């Protein structure tokens, strides 16, 4: 059962407001909803929210034998699941088109962009490497689940700590957190995803971080994954709305500034969490 489409008066009112640079939640066109980041008791457990959109990300690690073609690299897999609790749009066992798109983007942004140094996950070449599994659960769909999921996943990687190991000959000794402080992952860079929504009327300027209603009424989406150093990792455009080169450059500049703000927020929240933990972390 799909939710009812926005009514004609609702559509007309929203489109008219957007023409006058007004959004129903009071934000400016290029203003994010205030992200919130909450850490669980376990290292690598993170909950993020953008307004009503809520996502949980968790990182786990285990030792495995690497594939023969990549004996010096660890492994990273990403599993995402949109709960039927998030919206009646989604059903267990039947991935929607949006769910498939989000999963592919998470793989590109968090894995293929080499955010985590895979070679640092090697324990014993060709014998033992760390396998990181990132699980993303979508709890509520208030629009723009992709950006929220990317933020949650990246913060989970930065928050996670793996056990320290010692290699003596061919023997691998795993030290518990009580014996030795767990080690952080080697992070090359921190990509964030910024999504803009375009509308059918070309006179209506695009908005960032669309709400659920704005996303449903949009004619196209542009998702830009980049880090605070202005490096673009992924650029994906969905929908047939043409975008002029100067408009694209303007949105890229906006995305860079928003990524820098998110980077500062993430680092501040991580420092707060470490300060409140009694265990020793590095």
Backbone torsions as a table, in degrees:
resi	resn	phi	psi	omega
1	UNK	NA	120.2	-179.7
2	UNK	-90.1	148.6	178.3
3	UNK	-67.9	153.7	179.7
4	UNK	-63.7	142.8	177.8
5	UNK	-69.6	154.6	177.0
6	UNK	-55.7	140.5	-179.9
7	UNK	-69.4	163.1	179.9
8	UNK	-59.7	-46.6	177.1
9	UNK	-60.6	-36.8	179.2
10	UNK	-65.1	-42.3	177.3
11	UNK	-61.6	-50.1	-176.6
12	UNK	-62.2	-40.9	-179.4
13	UNK	-64.8	-44.2	-178.3
14	UNK	-66.4	-45.1	178.9
15	UNK	-61.4	-41.2	-179.1
16	UNK	-66.0	-39.6	177.8
17	UNK	-64.3	-43.2	-179.6
18	UNK	-64.9	-32.4	176.5
19	UNK	-60.8	-31.3	-179.3
20	UNK	-98.6	21.1	177.1
21	UNK	60.7	34.5	178.3
22	UNK	-115.6	137.9	176.9
23	UNK	-118.6	147.9	-172.4
24	UNK	-63.8	-25.4	179.3
25	UNK	-93.3	7.4	174.8
26	UNK	86.4	0.0	-178.9
27	UNK	-79.3	158.1	168.2
28	UNK	-72.4	165.8	-177.8
29	UNK	-60.7	-34.5	-175.6
30	UNK	-112.3	38.4	-179.3
31	UNK	-117.6	128.9	176.5
32	UNK	-75.8	151.8	163.7
33	UNK	-65.8	146.5	-176.0
34	UNK	-65.6	114.7	-179.9
35	UNK	-73.0	143.0	172.4
36	UNK	-119.6	139.2	-178.4
37	UNK	-126.6	123.1	-179.6
38	UNK	-124.9	134.8	-179.0
39	UNK	-103.5	142.4	176.8
40	UNK	-87.3	-178.5	-179.9
41	UNK	-68.4	-27.4	-179.6
42	UNK	-90.8	144.1	176.4
43	UNK	-68.1	129.1	-178.5
44	UNK	96.7	5.8	177.5
45	UNK	-107.4	119.0	-173.8
46	UNK	-137.4	138.6	170.6
47	UNK	-118.0	128.9	178.8
48	UNK	-122.6	149.3	176.3
49	UNK	-142.1	142.2	169.5
50	UNK	-118.9	100.4	-175.7
51	UNK	62.0	-124.8	179.8
52	UNK	-84.4	-7.2	178.3
53	UNK	-79.6	124.6	-177.5
54	UNK	-129.1	134.5	-178.0
55	UNK	-138.0	139.4	173.4
56	UNK	-114.7	133.8	177.1
57	UNK	-125.6	140.1	-179.6
58	UNK	-140.6	135.5	179.3
59	UNK	-110.9	133.3	175.1
60	UNK	-128.0	154.4	-178.8
61	UNK	-134.3	140.6	172.5
62	UNK	-145.1	157.5	179.7
63	UNK	-87.0	134.3	178.7
64	UNK	-139.4	170.5	173.9
65	UNK	-88.8	129.6	-177.0
66	UNK	-72.6	158.0	175.0
67	UNK	-66.6	151.2	-176.2
68	UNK	-59.3	-31.6	-176.7
69	UNK	-75.8	-16.3	179.4
70	UNK	-134.4	69.3	-174.1
71	UNK	-72.9	-17.3	-175.2
72	UNK	-105.6	8.8	-175.9
73	UNK	-122.8	142.3	171.9
74	UNK	-75.9	178.8	-175.6
75	UNK	-121.8	145.4	177.0
76	UNK	-132.5	127.5	173.7
77	UNK	-126.1	146.2	-178.4
78	UNK	-123.0	125.4	177.9
79	UNK	-121.0	127.9	179.6
80	UNK	-124.6	147.9	-178.3
81	UNK	-146.2	123.5	176.3
82	UNK	-95.7	114.6	-177.8
83	UNK	-71.8	144.2	172.3
84	UNK	-58.1	-18.5	175.4
85	UNK	-66.3	-27.2	-176.9
86	UNK	-65.8	-39.9	-179.1
87	UNK	-170.6	152.7	176.6
88	UNK	-71.8	-4.2	175.1
89	UNK	-65.3	-23.9	-168.3
90	UNK	-113.1	143.5	178.2
91	UNK	-129.8	144.5	176.9
92	UNK	-64.4	134.2	176.9
93	UNK	82.2	-3.6	179.7
94	UNK	-130.2	83.7	-178.0
95	UNK	-60.6	130.0	176.8
96	UNK	-80.3	170.3	179.6
97	UNK	-62.8	-39.6	179.2
98	UNK	-65.8	-38.6	179.8
99	UNK	-64.0	-41.1	178.1
100	UNK	-64.2	-43.0	179.6
101	UNK	-62.1	-43.7	-179.8
102	UNK	-63.8	-43.5	-179.4
103	UNK	-61.5	-42.8	179.5
104	UNK	-65.4	-39.5	179.6
105	UNK	-67.5	-39.2	177.2
106	UNK	-59.9	-40.4	178.9
107	UNK	-63.5	-42.0	-179.2
108	UNK	-69.3	-44.7	-173.4
109	UNK	-74.3	-45.0	-171.9
110	UNK	-94.0	-23.8	-175.6
111	UNK	-110.4	-57.1	-174.4
112	UNK	-71.0	-20.0	179.1
113	UNK	-78.7	0.5	-179.9
114	UNK	58.1	41.8	175.7
115	UNK	-63.5	-39.1	177.7
116	UNK	-102.1	132.9	179.5
117	UNK	-72.2	107.3	-176.9
118	UNK	-70.4	-31.5	-179.5
119	UNK	-66.3	-28.5	179.1
120	UNK	-71.4	-11.3	179.5
121	UNK	-88.3	-2.1	179.3
122	UNK	-77.4	130.6	178.7
123	UNK	-102.7	-53.4	178.4
124	UNK	-138.6	112.2	-171.5
125	UNK	-51.1	126.5	177.6
126	UNK	76.2	-5.7	-176.2
127	UNK	-119.1	-50.3	-175.7
128	UNK	-140.8	129.8	173.6
129	UNK	-139.1	164.1	174.2
130	UNK	-83.9	136.1	173.2
131	UNK	-110.1	112.2	178.6
132	UNK	-93.3	130.7	177.2
133	UNK	-118.2	116.5	175.9
134	UNK	-100.4	121.1	178.2
135	UNK	-111.4	125.7	-178.2
136	UNK	-116.3	121.7	178.0
137	UNK	-111.0	126.5	177.2
138	UNK	-95.2	116.2	-174.7
139	UNK	-96.6	-31.6	-178.5
140	UNK	-150.6	135.2	-179.4
141	UNK	-104.5	100.1	173.9
142	UNK	-108.9	20.1	-177.2
143	UNK	99.7	144.5	175.3
144	UNK	57.8	51.4	178.7
145	UNK	-66.4	-27.1	-177.1
146	UNK	-60.3	-51.9	-176.9
147	UNK	-62.7	-39.5	179.5
148	UNK	-64.7	-41.0	-179.8
149	UNK	-67.5	-40.8	178.2
150	UNK	-62.8	-41.8	178.2
151	UNK	-63.6	-46.5	-179.1
152	UNK	-61.7	-44.0	-178.9
153	UNK	-64.4	-43.3	-178.2
154	UNK	-68.3	-40.6	178.1
155	UNK	-65.1	-37.0	178.3
156	UNK	-62.1	-41.5	176.6
157	UNK	-61.8	-42.4	-177.6
158	UNK	-72.6	-26.8	-178.4
159	UNK	-84.1	-25.3	-174.2
160	UNK	-69.0	148.0	173.7
161	UNK	-132.7	131.5	179.0
162	UNK	-98.2	154.8	178.1
163	UNK	-64.2	149.5	174.7
164	UNK	-80.2	138.1	-179.9
165	UNK	-120.8	156.1	178.6
166	UNK	-130.7	130.3	-179.0
167	UNK	-105.9	119.7	176.5
168	UNK	-121.3	104.0	-174.1
169	UNK	66.7	-122.5	176.0
170	UNK	-100.6	8.4	-178.7
171	UNK	-97.6	133.9	179.1
172	UNK	-110.6	121.2	179.6
173	UNK	-106.5	123.6	178.6
174	UNK	-99.9	121.1	-178.8
175	UNK	-90.8	136.3	178.1
176	UNK	-73.9	159.9	178.6
177	UNK	-59.4	-24.2	178.6
178	UNK	-72.9	-28.8	-179.1
179	UNK	-84.3	-49.0	-179.5
180	UNK	-138.3	144.5	-179.1
181	UNK	-63.8	135.1	178.4
182	UNK	-65.7	158.2	-172.6
183	UNK	-105.7	143.2	175.4
184	UNK	-74.9	160.0	174.3
185	UNK	-74.6	151.0	175.6
186	UNK	-82.2	110.8	-176.4
187	UNK	-103.3	120.6	177.9
188	UNK	-71.9	-46.5	-178.3
189	UNK	-159.7	168.5	-175.6
190	UNK	-120.7	93.9	180.0
191	UNK	-80.9	144.5	173.9
192	UNK	-124.6	149.7	179.9
193	UNK	-104.8	130.5	178.6
194	UNK	-123.0	121.9	-175.8
195	UNK	-113.8	134.3	177.1
196	UNK	-113.8	144.0	176.8
197	UNK	-109.8	134.6	176.9
198	UNK	-108.6	154.8	-175.1
199	UNK	-123.5	160.7	-173.1
200	UNK	-58.4	-37.5	-179.1
201	UNK	-80.1	117.9	-178.6
202	UNK	-63.4	-16.1	178.5
203	UNK	-76.3	-14.3	179.4
204	UNK	-88.6	122.2	-178.2
205	UNK	-74.4	149.9	179.2
206	UNK	-66.1	156.1	178.1
207	UNK	-120.9	151.5	179.3
208	UNK	-96.6	152.6	177.8
209	UNK	50.2	64.9	-175.5
210	UNK	-64.6	141.7	171.5
211	UNK	-72.0	175.1	-178.5
212	UNK	-61.5	-42.6	179.4
213	UNK	-65.9	-44.4	179.1
214	UNK	-62.3	-39.0	179.7
215	UNK	-65.6	-40.2	-179.9
216	UNK	-69.2	-29.9	-178.9
217	UNK	-90.6	-5.7	-176.7
218	UNK	-74.3	157.3	176.6
219	UNK	-102.9	-4.5	179.9
220	UNK	-178.7	156.5	179.6
221	UNK	-128.3	142.5	174.9
222	UNK	-123.3	117.6	-179.8
223	UNK	-111.2	125.4	-179.9
224	UNK	-119.0	120.7	176.1
225	UNK	-105.0	121.5	-178.4
226	UNK	-154.2	167.3	-179.7
227	UNK	-110.7	177.9	-176.5
228	UNK	-68.9	-12.6	178.4
229	UNK	-90.7	12.2	175.8
230	UNK	71.9	19.8	177.9
231	UNK	-91.7	122.4	-179.6
232	UNK	-85.5	126.0	179.8
233	UNK	-96.1	-46.4	-178.3
234	UNK	-143.2	140.2	171.4
235	UNK	-133.0	116.6	-176.1
236	UNK	-128.1	130.7	179.7
237	UNK	-120.7	124.6	178.3
238	UNK	-117.8	129.6	-178.1
239	UNK	112.6	161.9	-173.3
240	UNK	-100.0	17.3	-179.3
241	UNK	-77.7	120.2	179.3
242	UNK	-68.7	144.6	-178.9
243	UNK	-127.0	123.2	179.8
244	UNK	-69.5	149.3	-179.0
245	UNK	-57.3	-40.4	-179.1
246	UNK	-68.2	-32.6	176.7
247	UNK	-68.8	-39.0	178.3
248	UNK	-63.8	-41.3	178.5
249	UNK	-65.1	-36.7	177.8
250	UNK	-63.1	-43.7	-179.4
251	UNK	-68.7	-33.2	176.3
252	UNK	-63.2	-41.0	177.5
253	UNK	-63.1	-41.8	177.1
254	UNK	-61.4	-44.4	-178.6
255	UNK	-62.5	-39.2	178.5
256	UNK	-60.1	-46.4	-179.2
257	UNK	-65.2	-39.3	179.1
258	UNK	-68.4	-37.6	177.9
259	UNK	-63.6	-37.9	178.0
260	UNK	-65.1	-40.9	177.9
261	UNK	-64.0	-41.5	178.8
262	UNK	-65.3	-38.4	179.2
263	UNK	-62.1	-42.1	178.0
264	UNK	-64.8	-41.5	179.6
265	UNK	-62.8	-44.5	-178.8
266	UNK	-62.6	-46.9	-179.0
267	UNK	-63.5	-38.0	179.2
268	UNK	-66.5	-42.3	-179.5
269	UNK	-68.0	-37.2	177.3
270	UNK	-64.3	-41.8	178.6
271	UNK	-62.9	-40.1	178.5
272	UNK	-63.2	-40.8	-178.2
273	UNK	-68.1	-43.5	179.4
274	UNK	-62.0	-38.0	-177.9
275	UNK	-65.5	-28.3	-177.8
276	UNK	-91.0	-3.4	-179.5
277	UNK	-94.1	142.9	179.8
278	UNK	-86.6	-23.3	-179.1
279	UNK	-74.9	152.6	177.9
280	UNK	-79.8	127.3	176.4
281	UNK	-130.2	158.7	-178.6
282	UNK	-109.4	NA	NA
